[in-house]
Amino acid sequence: MIIDFHTHTFPQQLAKRALEKLGGSEGLKPCTDGTNSGLIESMDRSGVDVSILLPVVTKVVQTEDINKIAASAEALSEHRLISFGGIHPDDDKYEEHLKELVGNGVKGIKLHPVFQQTYFDDIRYMHIVDKASEMGLIIMVHAGSDISMPDAKYSSAEHLIRVANEVRPNKLIYAHMGSWRDWDDAERVISECHDIYVDTSFVLPIDGSETFYDTGIPAMPTERFCKIVKAIGADRVLFGTDSPWVDQRQSIDIIKNSGLMQEEVDKILGGNAKKLLKI
């Protein structure tokens, strides 16, 4: 089973505009139309069995609508899509919303310090992470800078390390191999954090160059990727693409051809996710 642990979709009526807004200024070209059906078409082409949807709550007022959609995603997609919920650090009712997610069978939450413009070691995030972990939820966190705000430092290594080691959640995932774009920080995060997972989304040179397509932004060299996998352990690495921004088929191929052992590849592409999701 292949599980893509890091994808994004948008409601049909908003997808085109969302892709133009999110990708246009950075020169990113989406690999799907940004809808659930478009993602499933990509999955079928690529041999992906399940994809995890990661919505981001950028305003507290969005919370209930986003989480209602998350609760229905799996049934509507015939179990091909599993959506996490979202929580905003300004949400005074975060415990209530976390309980609702658990009650509705949602398996995790996505936090995005850059988009939510809050340092990840803020006490509000620490309370959310602690409570979510107590409830058995998986916690996915954007790690490092973001292509749309490259100078934002809301999710830097020191913040990630502090939360992981002080709160010690047991299902904490730092996206983008632990620190997007700053691979030295990525190595620091995986070496200093207690029992975290990382995902492979938007880090590898998919098109064979040393950058992300034609953006000029340095990708993580395959040799360094393998080094980090060995350091953290293949049991702690989850396959993710950041679809629609990265092609699922190409992402699978580069991991299969990275030089890792077959056992490690199998764990990354789906084995670890299957255990974490309990499916």
N, C-alpha and C positions, 0 to 999 in steps of 0.2 A: 504493500500500500504506500502510495506517495501522497504526502500531506504538505500543502503550501501554507505555512503558518503566518503569512504576512501578506494580505491582499486588501484592496479597497474597491468598493463599488458605491454608486450613487443612485438615488431614485431616477427612474426613466426620464421624468420631465426635467431633471436638473443635471443629468450626466454630461451632456455636451457642454453646457456652460461651465460646469465644475472643472472639466478637463482643460478647457481653454484658459480658465483663470489660474489653475494650479500649475499647468505645464508650459503655458505660452511664454511667460517672461523668462523662463529658464531654458527654453529651447528643447524641452522634453517632448517626445512624440509617444503618445499612448499606444499600447499594444492591443488594447480592447476598446470597446466603445464606452467603458466605464459602468456598464449595467451588470446585474446579476447574470442575465442570459449571455452577455458577452463574455463574462468570466467563465461560465460553464462551457461555452464553445472553445475557449482557450484550453481549459482543462481536458476536454475531450481530445483536442489535437496533441496535447502534451503528455497524456497518460497520468494526469493528476486525479486522484480519487476524491480528495476533500480539500477545500480551501477555507481558511479562517479569515473572516471579515473583521477589520479593525476600524470601527468608526471613532471619530474624535469629537468630543463635546467641547466646542470653543466658547459656548455661552451656557450658563446654568439653565436657562429656559429651554434649551434643546434636549435636556436629559431625558425626560419622560418619553418624548417621541422617538428618540434614537434607541432607547432601551426597549420600547415596545416592538420596534422593527427587528431588533436583535433577537427578541424572544420568538419571533415567528419565522425567521430566516431558514432554519433547518427544515421545518415542515414544508415550507413553500418550495424548497429546492430538492425535496426528496433525499435529504441528508447529505447532499453534495456540498452545501455551504453551511458553516457553523459561524455564527456571529458572536463576538464579544460585545459587551456593553461599554458604556463610557461614564466617567465621573469627572466632574470639574472640581478643582481645589477650593473654589468659592462656595461650593454646595453645602449649606448648613444641614441638609437632610441626607447627607451621603450614606449614613448607616441605613436609613429607611430604603434608599434606592439600591444599596447593595443587597439587602434582604429580599427585595422584589426580584432582583436578578437571579438570586439563588432559587427563590421560589418558582421562577419561570423556567428553570433549567439551563440558564445561561452559564457558561463554564469559566468566563474570565472577563477582565476589563482592560481597556486600553487607556493609558495616560500619555499625554504629549506635552511635556513641559514647555517646549518652544512655542507651539501654537497656543497653549494656555498661558504663556508668558508668566510663568512662576518657577522659581528655582526648585529643583527636584528635592532638595533637602529641607524645603520649607516644612514646618511642623504640620501643616494641613495635609500635605502629601504623605508624610510619615504616618499620620493617623489613618488615612485612607488605606495605605498599603498594609498596615498592621491589621486593621479590621477585615479587609478583603482576604488576607492570608488566613486569618482566624476562621473565616467562613469557608475556606477551601477553594477560593477562586484563584485562577491563574492571573498574573498581573504582567501585562506587556507594556514596556516603557520605551518611548523613543530615546535613543542614546546618542549623544554627540550633537553636532550642529545640524541644521536642516538646509537643504539646497535653496529654499526660498528665503532663509534668513541666516546666511553663513556666519555672521558675526555674533549671533545670539549664543549666550553661554548658560542657558537655563538648565542644561542637562549634561554638564561637563563631568569629567572623571571624578573630581572630588565630591560632587553631589551624589553621583551614582554609588561610589564606594561607601560614603557615609550611611546612606539609606540601607544598602544591602547588609552592612555589618552591624548597624545599631538596631534595625528592625528584625532582621533575619527571617524574612518570609521564605517559605519553602517552594514556591512556584513563581519565582520572579524571573522574567525574561528581559534582557537588555537587547533591543533591536540593533541591527546593523553591526553585528560582531562586537558590540560593546561600546562603540564610539564612532559614529559615522564621520568619515573624512580624515580623522586624526588617528592613524593606525598605531602610533606610539601610545596614545591614551587607551586604545582598545586593548593593547597588551597589558597595560597597567591595570585596567579594570578587571580583566579576567584573572590576573595574578593576585589582586588584593581583595576581591569580593568573596563573600561567603556563599557558596552553593548557588550560584546564579546559572541561568541558561542564556545563550545568545542565539540570534538568528542570522541567516546569511543574506538578508534582504538588502538590495541596492549597494553591494560592496564589490562584487566581482566584475572583471573586465569582460562583459558578455560578448562583445563583438570582436574580441581578439586584440584590441588595442590596450593601451595603458590608461585610458580614460573612459568615463561614462559616455559612450556614443560620441557626439561632437560637442559636448559641454566643456571640455578642457579640464574637468575635475578629475584628479588622480583616483583611479580605482585601487583596490587592494590587490597587490600581486598575488598570483596563485600560490607561490612559494610561502608567502607570509600567511596566507589563509591556512595552509596546511600546518604551519608552525603553531598558529593559535589554536587550531583544532587539537593538535597533540598536547598543547599546554593545558587547555581546559578539560580535555577529554571528549571524545566523540559522543559520549552519553549526554553531553550538555549542549549540543549544537542542534538547532532546528532549521530545516530548510524553509526559506522564505524568499519571496521575489520582490515584493512591493508592487505587484501588478495593480494597475494597468501600466506602470512605468517601466517594467522589465518583463521580457518575454519568458514565460514559464518553461517552454521547451529548451531554450538556450541555457537557462539557469540550471536545469537538470543535467544537461550535457556537460557543462563546465565542471560541475561537482563530480560527475562520473569519471571525467578525464583529468581530474586534479592531481592524481598520484596517490590518493588515499587508498587504504585497503578496502576491499569490497564490504567487509563487515562494518567498517566505519561509514562508508557511503550509505549502506542500508539503514543504519541508525539515523543518520542525518536526514535522509529523504523521507522517512516516515516512521521508523521504529520508535524513536524517542517521543515523537508527537503522539503516537498511538497510546503509549503508556501514560503520558501526561494528561491526555484528554479522556483516558479510560474508555476507548472505543474499540 
